[in-house]
Amino acid sequence: MPEPKLSIVPCGDYTPETVRAALLAALDAVGGLDWVKPGMRIGIKLNLCAARKPEQAATTHPVMAAELTRLLRERGAEVVLGDSPGEPFTSVVLGRVYSLGNYALCEAAGGELNRDFSHHTVEFPDAVTVKNFEYSAWLEKCDAVINFSKLKAHGLMGMTAAVKNLYGVIPGTVKSEYHFRYPDPMAFANMLVDLNEFVRPALCLCDAVDIMEGNGPTQGTPRHMGALLAATSSYELDRLCAWMLGLEEKELPYLTAAKQRRLLSEAGEPLGMKDAAPYHVNDFARSGATSSWFVSNPKRTWDVILVVVMVLLCLLWIYPIVLILLNSLKTEGSFTTSTVFRLPTAETFAGLRNYVYGVTKMNFLSSMGYSLLITITSVVLILLCCSMTGWYLTRVNNKLSKFMNLLIVFSMVVPFQMVMFTLSKTADRLNLNNPWNICIIYLGFGAGLAVFM
């Protein structure tokens, strides 16, 4: 394994001139960009954890991303930038992230904002924890990946920088599944290391000009630090960041996992510590939740209590359905208000006779056919019309689109009872109250939430 390189340089603000000078200085100290060849497709994995403005210090700053894009374009490379927030991995969600974060600057610099939201399962036999996982397809089309993170406090992992940033290669809400799949702290930490070993970024950068402290990674408080870090190892970069924030390495389980796997040296002090001394702080505000996943026993006890309560609530929700099912197996007239909660007996058990009667005498199959027709046509209309509407509203920023957004949100909060009688009368007048036309009504009611999502 080649000796890791790391640099930290001052970057006082986000003006393009300052950022470009800092990038050149930081990159030169770790070998520069000579490995970039004309025609290469470089993927810049940003931290776009949520739709936030640049001044909120929750995401990689757009000027940082734009200036790096410009440097890569000058070397003849194609550049695509992206990430997958914890929300649905869709054009609507990412469109809002790109718009609010002002990432149009990256497009102006010659880059391409990722709009490929496909993903598939990949195999990684050498992994310790996650030997197969869902992977964002846009990164597979790149010849090399640059990991451009943001230094922030994190409620679960203590800190997020380069290592945790690659958790974003897992698409959208699938990330929530992995939290449940790997509840053990070291298993989750090894999963993060597995992802870093799978991606193997050619370069790691960290935006530490304005960092986030407190309730990170999205709701914390910005704090000016004035630095930019570059490294060939995400683990060395994170170890230095932890020292800068006054965190102990044992508080970051993924650094412990990296050491156990001999991916991080056992050196007594972080690489680059002397150069980082001006940025070391002793009053970094950690998350109010917990500084790591090594939670206390009382926290685990409350988790167990919460699970028990939720299971009981689920049973209460299912109980009426079970009650209806049991009574459907009784003979007609054998249940009253006093016997409805009793199980069927030999005298009251009707078997499947009630179901046979419903199918043969009550036009059940015909009704089910109409239900399928209405459901399928309504869903198709909603998918077709609402996806096009969402595409327009995301990409066109004018008064009409803002007004339409307000109408869509308003339609989601209006109770059905307020429009019930008017809707029924309108349906009668327009001849919509039949199986062939009622899908238009369902389109109207489903459009608000569908476009919003």
N, C-alpha and C positions, 0 to 999 in steps of 0.2 A: 504494500500500500504506500503510495507516495506521501511524503511529509506534508501535512496540511498547512495551508497558508491563511493568514487572517490579517486584516487591516481595519483600523478605525480612524476616520478623518473628521475634522470639524465641518459642519454644514449649518450655518446660522439661520437660514431661512429657506423658503421654497421658491425663490426667484429662479427662473431658468438658468441664468448665468452662474449663480452660486451652486445650484444643483449639478450642473454640467461639470464645473470645476471639481466638485467633491467626488463625483462619479469617476472622473478620469484619474484622480489621485488614488482613490480606493482601489480601483481596478488595476492600476499600474503596480500597486504593491502586492497583488496576488497573481501576477502573470499577465494582466491585460486581456484583450479580446482577440489575440492573434489566432486563437483556435477557430474563430468564426470565419467561414469561407463564403464567397459569393454563391448565392442560390440556396444556402441552407435555410431551413424553416425553423426559427427559434420560437419556442413557447415561453412566455413570461407568466409564471404562476404568481399572481398577485394575491393579496389578502383582501377579498371583497366579501367579508363575512355578513354584511347587511347593507341596505341602502342608507348611506350616511354621507353628510357633507364633508369635504376634506378637512375643514377646521375642527371637526369632532374627533379627529385622530383615531378613528376606528379602522380605517382602511389604508392600504398603501397609497401615498399621496399621488395624484394624477400627474403632477409635474415631474416627480421622480420617474414614474413609468414612461412618461413622454420623452424625457431626455435620454433614458436608456434605449428606448425605441429608436430615437434619432441616431445614437451611436452605432447601433446594430445595422440600421439601414445604410449608414455611410460605408459600411463594410460589405454591402450588397446582399444582406440577409433579408429574408421575409420574416415578419414579426407578427405573432398573434398573441393577444393578451387575454387572460380570463381567470375565472375561479368559479367555484360552486358554493353559494351560500347555503345555510342550513334550511332554507325555504325550498319550495318546489323548483327543480332545475328546469325553468321554462323561459321563453323569450320575454314574457311580461315581467317576471321577477328581475331577470338580469337587465332588461331594458331600463327599469327604474333605478337599479344600482348604477349602471353606466351614466344615466342622465343626472341623477342627484350628485354623484361623485365627480362629475365633469370629466369623464374619461374620453370625451370627444377630443381632448388634447392629444391623446395617443393616436387617434385616427389622423389628426392634422400633422402629426410627426411621421406619418407613413405606415403606421401599424394597423392591425385589424383586430377589432374586438370580437372575441369568440361568440358565434351564434350557432354552434353545433352542440346541441343538448342531448345527444345520444350517449349511451354508455353500454357496456357489456361486461361479462365476467371474465377475469383474467386469472391465470394460474401462476403461483409463485412458490415452487417446491422448496426453495431455500429459506422460506420464512419460518420464524419461530412460532408465531401466533396465527397470522392470517394467510393461509396458503392459497386461498382464492377469494377474490373480492370484486365488487363493482368498480369499474374504472371509467373516468370521463374520456370519451373517445377522442376529443380534440387534441389531447396531449400525445396520443399515439401517432398522430400525423406529423409530429415535430421531430426534427433531427437531434435537437438538444433542448433541455428545459433549464430556465433560470428561475430560481426560487427567490422571489422578492417579497419579503415578509414585512410586518409591522410590529414593533416592540410594544407589548401591552401586558397589563395584568390579566389573569384569567381565573375565573371563579372555581374551576375544577382542577386545572393543571398548574396553578400558581403563576405561570407566565406563558405567553405565546410569542414565539419568534419564528425561527427557520424550521425547526422540526415539526412543530404543531401546524405550521402553515400547509404542509403537504397532506394534512387530513382533508383538505379541500379537493383532492383528486377524486374522492368518493362523492358521487353526485347527490346533491340536494338532501332530501329527507332520509335517504338511505343512511346518512351519518347517525341519525337517531337510533336506528336499528343496531348499529355497531356499539353504541353506548350500552345497550341492553345485552348484546352478545358477549361483551367483554367487561363485566362489572368489576372484576378484580383489577386493582390499580396497576400491577405489574403486567398483567395480560394486555391491558389497554396501552400501556407504555411500550411494550414490545410490538404491538400492532402499529404504533406510530413509527417505530424504528423500521419495521418491515416495509412500510410505505416509502420511507426515505431510501431504503436499500433497493426497492423496486424501481423508483423513479431515477435515482442517482443523478441529481441535478448537476449540470456542468459548472454552476456558479451559484452561490448564495449571497443575497444582499438583504440588508435590514434597514428599513427607514426608522431612524431613531432621532429625527429632528424634533418632532412633537410626538411624545409617547402617550400612552393612556395608563393612568393609575386608578385605583379604587375598583369600582364594579365593572371590570372588564369581562369579556372582550368588546362589548358594544355600548354599555351604559356608564362607562367610567368618565373620569375627568382628564382633559388634556393637560400635559405638562411638558414644558420645553426642555429638551436635553441638548439639541444642537449637534447630532452626530450621524454619521452614515457608516455602516459596517459592511465589509465584503469578506468572503471566506470560501475556501474550497471544501469545507466540512461544515455541515449544518450543526453537528454536535459541538464542535469547537466554538462556533458562533454563539450558540445558545448558552454555553458555559460562561463565556465572557459576559453576555447580557445578564445572566443571573448574578454574576459578581457585581456588575454595575448597579443593579437594583438592590443589592444587599441581601440577596436570597442565597440560602445554602443549597449546594448541589443535591443533597439528599431530599430536598423539598420538591425536586423535579424528577419524578420516577423514570421518565424517559432517558435522562442522563445516566441514571443508575443502570438501566437496561443496556444502554450503549456501552458503558464500561464493562458490564458482564460479558458482552459480546465482542470485546476488544476493538470496538469502533471508536472509542474515545480514550485518549491516553490517561494514565494514572498520575499525571504531572501534579505537583503540589499547588501550582498556581495556573490560572487560565492563560492560554496563549493570547498575547497582546495586552496583558494587564497593565503594563507600564504606560502604554499609549492611551489606555482607557481611564487612567487615574482621574483626569479632570471631569469625567462624567459619572464617577462613582457617587452614589447618594445613600444616605442612611435613613431617610425619612420617606421612602417610597410607600405609598398607601396601597396595601394589598386589598384584594376583594373581601367584602364583608362576609362572603359565604364560607370559603375555606381556601387555604393557600395551596392545597394539594389534594390528591385523591386518597391520601392516607388518613381517612376520616376516623373519628373517635367511635367508640362503642355506642355511646348515647345516640349518635347520628344514625348508626345502623339499626338501633332499636326502634327509632322513630320510622325508619324505612319499612321495617317489618310491620309495625302498627298500621302504617298507611296502606300497605299491600292487603292486610286483613280487612281493613275498612272498605277498600275498593272491591274486594271479592264479595263481601256482604252486599254492597250496593248492586253489584252485577247480578247476584242471586235474586235480590228483590225485583230487579228489572225483568229478569227471565220468568219469575214466578207466575205472573198473569198469563203468559203464553203457555206455560205448562198446564195451568188450570183449564184453559180453553181446550187444549189437546185432550186432557183427561175427560172432560165433559162431553167432548165430541164422540167418545167411545161408549156413552151411555144411551139407553133407549129413550125415546121421546116421552116426556112427562115424568121421567124418573129423577129429575133433579129440580130442586126448589131452592129458595134462599137458605133453607136449613140444611140441605144436603149437597149444595154445590161444591163444598170443600172436601167432600168424602170421595174416597177412591171407588171405582166401579166394583160392584159385587157380582156374584153369579147371576142374580136376578136382573140386575140393571145393565150388565155388559152387553153392548150391541155389536161389538166387533167392528167390521168395516161397512156395515149396512148403511150407516148414515152417509159415508163417502160414496158408496155405489149409488145411492138415491140422488145425491147431489150431482153426480156426473151424468146420470141417465135421465133425470126428471127436471133438473133445474138449469139446464143449458150451461153447465159449468165450462165445458170445453170451448163453447162459443165465446163466453165471457173472457176466458183466458186468452183466446186468440185475439180478441179486440184489445186486451191489455197489452199483449206483446206488440201489436201493431202500433198502438199509441206510444208505448215506451220507446220502441226502436226509432220511429220517425221523429219523436221529440228529441231524443239524444242526438241523432244525426244532425237535426236542424241546429241544436244548441252548439254542438262542436263546430259546425261549419260557420255559422253566423257569428258566434261569440269569439272564435279564434281570429277571424278577420277584423272584427271590431277592436279586440285587444291589441292586435298588431298595429292598427291605425292610431289608437290612442297613445300607444307607447312611443311611436316614432314621430308623431306630428304634435308639436307643442304650440298650440294656438288657443284662442279664446273658445272656439267651438269644441275642441277636444276637452278642455277643462270643464266646460259646461256639461258635456256629455258624461264626464267622470262623476260630476256631482249628481246628475240624474240617476246614474247607475247605483251609486252609494245610497241615494235616497230610496230607490226601489227596494233595497235590501232591508230597510228598517220600517217600511209601511206594513202594518198588520193586515192579514188577509181579510179580516172582518170589515175593514174600511172600504174595500173594493168589491166585496162579494156580490152584493145586489146589482151594482152597476155593471159588473163583469157579466153576470148571468143575463141581464137584459140586452147588453151589447152582443153577446154570443147568440141570443135568439134572433136578433135583428139581422145579423150578418151570416146566419146559418152556420155557425161554428160549433154548435152543440151536437156533433155527431162524430163517430170514430175517425172519420177521414180528415176532419178540419180542426179537431180539438187540440192537435199538436201545436197549432199556432199560439193557443193560450198558454200551453206549457212552455213554449219558447219565451214568451213574455215574462213568465214568472221565474224561469231559470236563468235568464240572460244576465241579471244583475250580478249574482254570485259568480257565474261562469266567466264573465268579462273581467271581474275584479281579480279572480285567481289567475 
